[in-house]
Amino acid sequence: MKHNPISTANAFAITTGIFYVACRVLVGLFPNLMFTVAQSWFHGVALTKFDTGSLTMSTFLIGLVSSLVFTWVTGYIFAKIYNLMKS
């Protein structure tokens, strides 16, 4: 089965958007828990706690848009490479 590059890219981007918004909501609701989770994911990297008030709407939107673009391109490239490998 081949992947439609546009559909795959859209699915990657939409999934990322859902996780991005959910993460932002969780950081707002449970900042200490989310810090602990992030610290556990980055072994050996010393993270410092930040003020959740510093996460403005503009930084949220820049992060959301840039992550959507990045994952859309990644999904598109993934589908193209997958289709080449299936040929």
C-alpha positions in Angstrom: 0.0 0.0 0.0 1.4 3.4 -1.0 0.9 6.6 1.0 -0.7 9.6 -0.5 2.0 12.3 0.4 -0.5 15.1 1.0 -2.8 12.9 3.2 0.2 11.6 5.1 1.6 15.1 5.6 -1.8 16.4 6.7 -2.2 13.6 9.2 1.3 14.3 10.7 0.5 18.0 11.0 -2.9 17.5 12.5 -1.6 15.0 15.0 1.2 17.4 16.0 -1.3 20.2 16.4 -3.4 18.2 18.7 -0.5 17.2 20.9 0.9 20.7 20.8 -2.3 22.3 22.1 -2.8 19.5 24.7 0.7 20.0 25.9 0.2 23.8 26.3 -3.0 23.2 28.2 -1.3 20.6 30.5 1.6 23.0 31.2 -0.9 25.7 32.2 -2.8 23.3 34.5 0.0 21.2 35.9 3.3 23.1 35.5 5.2 21.1 38.1 4.1 17.7 36.7 4.9 18.7 33.2 8.3 20.0 34.2 9.0 16.6 35.9 7.9 14.8 32.7 10.1 17.0 30.5 13.1 16.6 32.8 12.6 12.8 32.7 12.7 12.8 28.8 15.9 14.7 28.5 18.4 12.5 30.3 21.5 14.4 31.5 20.2 17.9 30.5 19.6 20.3 33.4 16.3 22.0 32.7 15.3 25.0 34.7 11.8 25.8 35.7 10.1 28.6 33.8 7.2 30.9 34.5 4.2 29.6 32.6 3.1 33.3 32.4 5.9 33.8 29.9 4.2 31.6 27.4 2.4 34.3 25.6 -0.1 33.8 22.8 2.4 35.0 20.2 5.0 32.5 21.3 2.3 29.8 21.4 1.3 30.6 17.8 4.9 30.8 16.5 5.6 27.4 18.1 2.3 25.9 16.8 2.8 27.2 13.2 6.5 26.2 13.0 5.8 22.7 14.4 2.9 22.2 12.0 5.1 23.3 9.0 8.0 21.1 10.1 5.8 18.0 10.6 3.9 18.6 7.4 7.1 18.6 5.4 8.4 15.6 7.4 5.2 13.7 6.6 5.4 14.6 3.0 9.0 13.5 2.7 8.2 10.3 4.7 5.4 9.3 2.3 7.6 10.0 -0.8 10.5 7.9 0.6 8.1 5.2 1.7 6.6 5.0 -1.8 10.0 4.8 -3.4 10.9 1.9 -1.1 7.7 0.1 -1.9 8.4 0.3 -5.7 
